Amino acid sequence: MSETMQLLLLFGSWLLVSAGSHVFIKRYYVASFVAAVASVAVMLYAGYAELGHLDPYWHISAITGFFMAGIVALVTGLPFRVMRTINNDDV
């Protein structure tokens, strides 16, 4: 699989996990945090499934993945935040 395809799949998984998190969790920052943690867990599991062992530098990829997935989760959650604010459904 090419590197471009791997990056697209990674970004797509971040978007799906973020959208799912923001749909089910009403609090914006909590949903973003949960999405970032879940995205890192998915990323580490996918690497383990592909390699057959945990990456030797998993802690570095977990930290950088958390920040990148967190940014994606914050941006993905903005439409949910706006809709909940308009509908007075925000907690």
Helices and strands as residue ranges (DSSP letters): H 3-24, H 28-51, H 58-86
